[in-house]
C-alpha cells in the first residue's frame, strides 16, 4: 500500500460518513469548540476498512459535549463520563466524543490518573501508536498527522508517537495492544518497540486481569494470532499473562519428532481457524483458545523412557486443570471456562477409536461427554493432526470422517442431541416409591447407562429393567 493509496482510501471513507461527521463538526463549531475524528476510525478509513463506530476528541468538557449531543443525537449514554467520554447514536452510527485528555499509571497503580488536555496535539501524543495518533479536524476535514502515521500505515509498521518507554509507562497495557495490532493488522512491530516491551514486561502486572483478558481475546480472535502470540512469548509478556504457552517451547511431542510442542500448538491453532466455517463463520474464541491450550499439560507430564521415547500420559486431564486455573485467574466466565477446559480434556479421546473398533455405545458416550461442544471437538481433533506424513494424515482424516458419519447416523436414529433415559426423576420416584435423594440419582444413572449401551428403550422396557435392578439391590 502506498501513501497515495492511503489518501484515496481516507477520502472515500470520509465521503461515506459525511452525513454524521460534517453535521457533528458544525454543531461543535457553532458552540465554539474544536472536534476531530480520531484514532481507530481514521486508521481503518485509511486501510479501506469502513465501520460505523466513530470516535471523536474535542476541546469541550463532558458536560458541554452532553448538551450538544443531546440535541444532535438520537440517544445518549455517559458510562465513560469519568474518562471524559459521552456517547450517542445517529442513524447507523455509534458515536463517542471524548475531551482532550492524558492519562498515566503510577508505578503501582491499577487505575490511570486522567487529566484533561488543552489541544489536539496534546491528545494525539498520548495515544498508543502512530497509526492510531492521526485525526481529521471537523468540519473542514483537515488530516492531522504529527507523527508519521500515514507512512507507518503504508509500510505496515507499529511505532509509538513518543518513545515506547514513555508510552508503556503511561499505560502498560499498550504492550499487549502492540501484539494485538500485529495480529489484527499483520503489521511488523518496530525494533525499538519490541525492545521496550521486553525491558518493561513486568509492568503488565499492575494491569487488572479483566483488561489483560480482553486484549488476549482480541488477539486470539484476530486474523493473524500466531504473529501476536509469538511477540508475547518473544518479549516475555507471555511469562506473565499466559505462562503455559511459553512453557511449551522445546518440549518434544509424544512421537519424539524434531518439532517442539509450542510450534505444534500454533499450527493446531491455525488449522482450527481454517475450519471455523463449520461453526457458522466468524472468529470463535472458545475453539481457538482450546486449540492454544490443548497441550499445556505436556511439560508437567513428560517422561523419558529407556528406549529413548518420550510420553505425556494424562496430559489431557492435567491440561484441563491448568486451563481452568488460568482462565479463572483471567476472570473468564464460568461457561467459557467449562467449554474450553472440557475440550482440552477430551482432545485425545478420538485416538482410542483406532480403525473404527468403537461400539455404538462408545460413540454415544463420546457424544454425551462432548455435549454442546461436539462441533468444536470435531474441529480440535482434526486440527491436532500436524504430521508431515501425508499418508498418515489422510488415514486419520478418513477415520474421523467415518466417526462423524457414525455419529450422524446414530443421531438420526436415536436423537443423540437429547440423550436421556426413557424415564425422568419423577417417574423413577413414582415407580420405586422413593423420595428425592441419592437413590433416585443412582436409578437415573442406571437408566442412562442402559441408554448409552443399548440405545433407545420404550418406557415399559425401561421400567421393567429398572424394577429388576432395584430388586437385585435388595
Order of alpha helices (4+ residues) and beta strands (2+ residues): alpha-alpha-beta-alpha-beta-alpha-beta-beta-beta-beta-beta-alpha-beta-beta-alpha-beta-alpha-alpha-beta-alpha-alpha-alpha-alpha-alpha-alpha-alpha-alpha-beta-beta-alpha-alpha-alpha-alpha-alpha-alpha-alpha-alpha
